[in-house]
Amino acid sequence: MEVPGMVLKLLITLIVITSSPTLANYYNKYKDPTGNFSTVLFDVDGNNILIGGLNKVYKLNSDLELLVQGSIGPKMDHPDCQAPPPADCAQERTIRNNSNKLLQLYGDKIISCGTVYQGSCEFLYRSNLTSIAQELVPVINTEGKSVSIVSLDAEPKLFIGTSPVSEPDLPAYAIRSPLNFEVHKEQSVTKAQKKATDNAIRDGFVIDFIHAFVSNKINYFVMVYDEKYGETTHKYQTYIAHHCQSDPSYLSYIELPLVCRHNGQSYTLAQSAYLAKRVPSQPNSSELVLVVTFGMSENAASLIPERKSAVCMYSLTDTIEYSFLEAYKACARGNTTFKTIKWAGHNQNTCTNNPHWVSFFLKIFIVKNSQVQ
């Protein structure tokens, strides 16, 4: 779906040399021999670092000193059991390790999602990481990478991106309640979207969600999937998606390729991403940039990157928001290319007379004008 002039081009490229000297001896470090760390989350308010690992979640201070750790496993479980004990299950449960796959802050709690109970999530107290008793609900695919965003409206919503799987029936992108993880009552999925998800599950469609962030109540998701999905050939590509938090019908959902090139070579497999403030080039500068690490695929049909890597940086305002604005304009003029998303069931022009898109136009217009003044 790479359309000339409408891909998100990089602002700065930095090639990462994999054999560069380590600086580990000059900084504090934390090590747990049984940790097998898998996720990391920055708690800006508390100036802490949260790390998810094997059967544990850790809270470290800014000097990487351990403050507290909480237990999330092991658990009595079986891969075919859809609910934890004491619920009935035809299979015999055994002790299984729980590897953390997702951490999300929510008020005075932390949402922790792991590999037991078919990708269920649980609450931990933010202060001491102790578990909060509740009914567990499968939320994520334990085989892929998942991301989440919590909206802080009067009625909060939890936006979850995960690879779709058939058992339990998990959509790739869902709006859930952060209170009990059930699908949010306002979520509205069309027949076309449901059919597309069912087909994706049947065909073994894989999508890795790398990172999620929010700006002006708009969700952005960085992800990698096969852009030739449904065809005989394969080509994995990184995309960035845009979705308004106030849109339960996904009419504002749109994707654009996230392109990273250096010396004529394309780096197509995003490995990590982070939204940060750019080092000020001018006094009082507060420009936000999305920094993404990429790998190069030896085989376009493979998700496994080579040793070659690159780091690309994109301006949130001048690159990301501007590119989506131009895509919206093109869609409103009748170019449906940007709404043709086979795996999500978007294949028609929903740009015109769409209040969510108009709202996005107005937000961008206000931001642009406030910067000029």
C-alpha positions in Angstrom: 0.0 0.0 0.0 3.0 2.3 -0.5 1.7 5.2 -2.5 4.2 7.8 -3.8 4.3 10.9 -1.7 2.1 9.4 1.1 4.6 7.3 3.0 6.0 8.6 6.3 9.5 9.5 5.4 12.3 9.6 7.9 13.6 12.8 9.4 17.0 11.4 10.6 18.6 8.0 10.0 21.3 6.6 12.3 22.8 3.2 11.4 23.4 1.1 14.6 26.7 -0.9 14.5 26.0 -4.1 16.3 29.6 -4.6 17.2 30.0 -1.2 18.9 31.6 -1.1 22.4 29.4 -1.6 25.4 28.9 1.1 28.0 27.5 -1.2 30.6 30.4 -0.7 33.0 29.7 3.0 33.3 26.0 2.7 34.4 24.1 1.1 37.2 22.4 -2.2 36.3 19.9 -4.6 37.8 20.1 -8.3 37.2 17.9 -11.2 38.3 19.2 -14.7 37.3 15.7 -16.0 36.9 14.2 -12.8 35.5 14.0 -13.4 31.7 12.9 -9.8 31.3 10.4 -9.3 28.5 8.6 -6.0 28.8 9.5 -2.5 30.2 7.3 0.5 31.1 8.2 3.9 32.3 6.1 5.3 35.2 6.7 9.1 34.5 4.6 10.2 37.5 6.6 8.1 39.9 9.9 8.3 38.1 10.1 4.5 38.2 10.8 1.8 35.7 8.5 -1.3 35.6 9.8 -4.5 34.1 7.8 -7.6 33.3 9.6 -11.0 33.4 9.1 -14.6 34.1 6.6 -15.0 37.0 7.6 -11.5 38.3 7.0 -7.8 37.8 9.7 -5.5 39.1 9.7 -1.8 40.1 13.0 0.0 39.9 13.9 3.6 40.6 15.7 5.8 38.1 19.1 4.4 39.3 18.0 0.9 38.5 17.7 0.0 42.2 15.0 -2.6 43.0 12.2 -1.0 45.0 9.7 -3.9 45.1 8.8 -7.0 43.0 5.5 -8.8 42.6 4.6 -12.4 41.8 2.5 -13.2 38.7 3.3 -17.0 38.6 3.7 -19.8 38.2 0.0 -20.9 37.9 -2.0 -24.1 37.7 -2.9 -24.0 34.0 -3.3 -25.9 30.7 -3.1 -24.3 27.2 -6.6 -25.6 26.4 -8.2 -24.3 29.6 -10.1 -21.0 29.0 -10.5 -20.0 32.6 -8.4 -20.4 35.7 -9.3 -22.6 38.7 -11.7 -23.4 40.1 -13.4 -23.4 36.7 -13.9 -26.8 35.1 -11.5 -27.9 32.4 -11.3 -31.2 30.5 -7.5 -31.1 30.6 -5.4 -31.8 33.6 -3.7 -28.6 34.8 -0.1 -28.4 35.7 2.3 -25.8 37.1 3.1 -23.4 34.3 5.4 -20.4 34.2 3.8 -17.0 33.5 5.8 -14.7 31.2 4.7 -11.1 31.2 3.7 -9.9 27.7 2.2 -6.5 28.4 2.2 -3.8 31.1 -0.1 -0.8 31.3 -0.6 1.8 33.9 -4.2 2.6 35.0 -4.8 4.9 38.0 -3.4 3.3 41.1 -3.2 -0.1 39.4 -1.0 -1.8 36.8 -2.5 -4.1 34.2 -0.3 -7.2 33.7 -1.0 -9.6 30.8 0.9 -12.9 30.6 1.1 -16.3 28.9 -1.1 -18.3 31.3 -4.9 -18.6 31.1 -4.8 -18.0 27.3 -3.4 -14.5 27.6 -5.4 -13.2 30.4 -4.7 -9.9 32.2 -4.8 -9.1 35.9 -4.5 -6.1 38.1 -1.5 -5.3 40.4 -1.4 -2.5 42.9 0.9 0.2 41.6 2.4 0.8 45.1 3.5 -2.7 46.1 2.8 -4.9 43.0 0.5 -7.3 44.9 -2.2 -9.0 42.9 -5.9 -7.9 43.1 -8.4 -10.7 43.0 -10.7 -10.6 40.0 -12.2 -12.7 37.2 -9.6 -13.2 34.5 -10.5 -12.6 30.8 -8.3 -13.7 27.8 -7.1 -10.4 26.1 -3.9 -11.0 24.2 -2.3 -13.5 21.9 0.6 -15.0 23.9 2.6 -15.8 20.7 2.8 -12.3 19.3 3.6 -8.8 20.5 0.8 -6.7 22.0 0.4 -3.0 22.9 -2.3 -1.0 24.7 -3.5 2.5 25.5 -5.9 3.7 28.2 -8.0 6.8 27.5 -8.7 9.0 30.6 -12.2 10.2 29.6 -15.2 10.2 32.0 -15.7 6.6 30.9 -12.2 5.2 30.3 -11.4 2.8 27.5 -8.6 0.3 27.0 -7.4 0.0 23.4 -5.6 -3.4 22.8 -3.6 -4.4 19.7 -2.7 -8.1 19.5 -2.4 -10.8 16.8 -5.8 -12.3 16.1 -6.4 -15.9 17.2 -9.3 -18.3 16.9 -9.5 -19.7 20.5 -10.4 -17.6 22.2 -11.8 -15.2 19.6 -9.6 -12.2 19.9 -9.8 -9.4 17.3 -6.5 -7.8 16.3 -7.6 -4.4 17.6 -10.3 -4.0 20.2 -11.8 -1.5 22.6 -12.2 -2.9 26.1 -13.2 -1.8 29.5 -10.2 -1.2 31.8 -12.3 -2.3 34.7 -12.9 -5.9 33.7 -11.3 -6.3 30.2 -14.7 -7.1 28.6 -15.3 -5.7 25.1 -16.5 -2.1 25.6 -20.2 -1.6 25.2 -19.8 1.2 22.7 -17.5 -0.9 20.4 -19.3 -1.3 17.0 -17.8 -3.8 14.5 -19.4 -4.0 11.1 -20.1 -7.3 9.3 -17.3 -6.5 6.9 -14.8 -6.1 9.8 -16.0 -9.3 11.5 -15.6 -11.3 8.2 -12.2 -9.8 7.6 -11.1 -10.8 11.1 -12.5 -14.3 10.7 -10.6 -14.7 7.4 -7.4 -13.4 8.9 -7.7 -16.0 11.7 -8.4 -18.8 9.2 -5.4 -17.8 7.0 -3.0 -17.6 10.0 -2.5 -13.8 9.6 0.2 -12.5 11.9 0.6 -8.9 13.0 3.2 -7.7 15.6 2.2 -4.6 17.5 5.4 -2.8 18.4 4.4 0.4 20.2 1.4 2.6 20.9 1.1 6.2 21.9 -1.6 8.9 22.1 -1.6 12.5 21.0 -4.6 14.8 21.1 -6.9 11.8 21.9 -5.7 10.1 18.8 -4.2 6.6 19.1 -1.1 5.7 17.0 0.1 2.1 16.7 3.4 1.0 15.1 3.0 -2.6 13.8 4.5 -5.1 11.3 2.6 -7.4 9.1 2.5 -9.0 5.7 1.4 -6.3 3.2 0.8 -9.1 0.6 -1.7 -10.8 3.0 -4.2 -12.9 0.9 -1.8 -13.2 -2.0 0.6 -16.0 -3.0 3.8 -13.9 -2.2 4.8 -12.3 1.1 6.4 -9.0 2.1 6.5 -7.9 5.7 6.4 -4.1 6.2 6.1 -1.7 9.1 2.9 0.5 9.3 1.7 3.2 11.6 -2.1 3.3 12.3 -4.3 6.2 13.3 -7.5 5.9 15.3 -9.6 8.5 17.1 -10.4 7.5 20.7 -14.0 8.8 20.3 -14.7 6.5 17.4 -16.1 3.1 18.4 -16.9 2.1 14.8 -13.3 2.5 13.6 -14.3 4.8 10.8 -11.3 7.0 11.5 -8.9 4.0 11.4 -6.2 4.4 8.7 -2.7 3.1 8.1 0.4 4.3 6.3 3.7 2.6 5.6 6.5 3.7 8.0 9.6 3.9 5.7 13.2 3.9 6.8 15.9 4.0 4.2 19.7 4.5 4.2 22.1 4.3 1.2 19.3 2.9 -1.0 18.5 0.1 1.4 15.1 -0.3 3.1 14.8 -1.4 6.7 11.3 -2.8 6.9 11.0 -4.6 10.3 10.3 -2.3 13.3 11.7 -3.8 16.5 10.9 -1.0 19.0 9.7 2.5 19.2 9.4 5.4 21.6 7.8 8.9 21.5 10.3 11.5 23.0 11.1 15.1 23.0 13.8 16.0 20.4 17.0 17.6 21.6 16.1 21.3 21.3 17.6 23.0 18.2 16.1 26.2 19.3 15.3 27.7 22.8 12.0 26.5 24.3 11.7 23.8 21.6 9.4 20.9 22.6 9.1 19.0 19.3 7.9 15.5 19.8 9.6 12.8 17.6 8.9 9.1 17.2 12.1 7.1 17.4 11.9 3.7 15.8 14.6 0.9 15.6 14.4 -1.2 12.4 15.9 -4.5 11.2 16.5 -5.5 7.6 14.9 -8.7 6.4 17.1 -11.1 4.5 13.9 -12.6 3.0 10.9 -10.3 2.4 8.7 -13.2 3.6 10.4 -13.4 7.0 9.8 -11.6 10.2 13.4 -12.4 11.4 15.8 -9.4 10.9 19.4 -9.6 9.8 22.2 -8.1 11.9 21.9 -4.8 10.0 19.9 -2.3 11.9 18.8 1.3 11.6 17.3 4.0 13.8 14.9 6.5 12.2 13.3 9.5 13.7 10.0 11.1 12.6 8.5 14.4 13.7 5.1 13.9 15.2 3.7 17.2 13.8 5.6 17.7 10.5 5.8 14.1 9.4 3.2 11.8 11.1 0.3 14.2 11.6 0.9 15.9 8.2 1.0 12.6 6.3 -2.2 11.4 7.8 -3.8 14.8 7.1 -2.8 14.5 3.4 -4.1 10.9 3.3 -7.4 12.1 4.7 -7.6 14.8 2.1 -6.9 12.3 -0.7 -9.5 9.9 0.7 -12.1 12.7 0.8 -11.4 13.4 -2.8 -12.2 9.9 -3.7 -8.9 8.0 -3.4 -9.9 4.9 -1.4 -6.3 3.5 -1.5 -5.8 4.6 2.1 -8.9 2.8 3.3 -8.1 -0.5 1.6 -7.0 -2.5 4.6 -7.7 -6.1 3.8 -7.1 -7.6 7.3 -9.3 -5.0 9.0 -12.2 -5.1 6.6 -11.8 -1.5 5.4 -12.3 -1.3 1.6 -14.6 1.6 0.9 -14.6 5.4 1.1 -15.7 6.4 4.6 -13.9 9.8 4.5 -16.8 12.1 3.5 -19.4 13.2 6.1 -17.4 11.6 8.8 -17.4 13.6 12.1 -14.2 11.9 13.4 -12.3 12.9 10.4 -13.6 16.5 10.5 -12.5 16.6 14.2 -9.0 15.5 13.2 -8.9 18.2 10.5 -9.8 20.9 13.1 -7.3 19.7 15.7 -4.5 19.7 13.1 -5.6 23.1 11.9 -5.6 24.6 15.4 -2.2 23.1 16.3 -0.7 24.4 13.0 -2.0 27.9 13.6 -1.0 28.1 17.2 2.6 27.2 16.2 2.6 30.0 13.6 1.5 32.6 16.1 
